[in-house]
Amino acid sequence: MKLGIIAPLVFGSSGFARAGRQIMFNLADSGVELQLYGIPKLNYDGIISREEFNRLSEFTIFSEPPDIWFNLAPQCMFSYNESHKGYKIGMSMFETLYNPPSFIQQCTKCDEIWVPSEFNFTTFNESSKVPKEKLAYMPLGVETDLYSPRPSKYKITDSFNTEYDFVYGIICGYSARKGVDLVLTAHHELFTESSRVALFIKGDSYGAKLFPKDMATIYSGEPLINDIKTHKQIRAKTYKNKPIILYSFQSYPDDMIPEIILSLDAFVFPSRGEGFGLPPMEAMSCELPVVATSGTSMEEFMLPDISYPVKSNGWKPDSRCDWITNQYKDNLFADPDYISYRDAVWDIYSNREEAKNKGIRARQFVITNYDYKVITLRMKNRLGEIMNGKTNTESFWPHKYI
């Protein structure tokens, strides 16, 4: 089976790019012949490991056309045109309650659409008018051998090599969509400089610009969270407290991400919208206790027995996210509850043994349901159905639709 892949962002550092690389590597390991199209002249830039770069480069060498096309594209920016003959799969996702109107036309370029969450199965069916018979539920996966509990090679500390009693953190593209306003505000309410607790933020280049502004907002006494009533109640603490925050806004190679996660005592991710939610799942695979929003796609795996789900207060627009993409303007995001998030962080900090046990159960859940061996087999089975002429996707719907 020859699979022609169009994934122009796959050499990048985003979670979407990392997921794309793992999909390709695992499909190739399972015996699928990959052909990577649309990649300009390759120059190694150090964003991914040399080994991964070389392997991706090998996929660009081929002589025969593919049996099936597969286009992995954010925001349904599918690249198919008349030159792409044969069966065409598009894989995408989105983070808000409604998909942008442009998705309707984009999805018609494909014979079927793969989505990584039950949430997106619903939004692509209802908002983008993709018939269920052309939708396949294909979760992303985790390399559970790589993201596994062990001593970390990476130590999170300050320039004085301070030993902290508790270090928790978030890895994200720094923005309001990821809930960084809740993370910063709760840290300043719960802890002080003498608490021996550090919050670690691993962001991106945008974060290097936004983070100082957010910190200035907190120390000015102005609200960073949308919950003005709660802000007024906690302002006296958040304004005066100066708890430890460590941060990095540089890029790291893929093999450093699990080391960073493993150096934490807990992982937080109160996001307002995810198409899947890879970072918290990777943390769960490392046996970390995880606090994340039980909304949009993450509702599938933020279960009380294995995690610390943050409740969502329904849906609302958030203009602070408009700069990320025009597709977010006036759209509706989940509304993670500040008190629910804050109390979950304190629960982990105060009850370490219970949190540890949740982390152990979380890893077993991820291995059973989201290990890439499981996900790759699911993908390969669907590709096999297509090769045998079965175009109806019903056997790959979420359970609640069957």
PyMOL commands that set and color helices and strands:
alter all, ss='L'
color gray80, all
select helices_A, chain A and resi 15-29+50-58+74-76+102-107+118-126+132-134+176-178+180-190+193-195+205-220+228-240+254-262+278-285+296-300+319-321+326-328+338-350+352-370+372-387+394-396+399-401
alter helices_A, ss='H'
color red, helices_A
select strands_A, chain A and resi 2-6+33-37+68-72+87-91+112-115+135-137+166-171+197-202+244-248+266-269+290-293+308-310+312-316+333-336
alter strands_A, ss='S'
color yellow, strands_A
deselect
rebuild
show_as cartoon
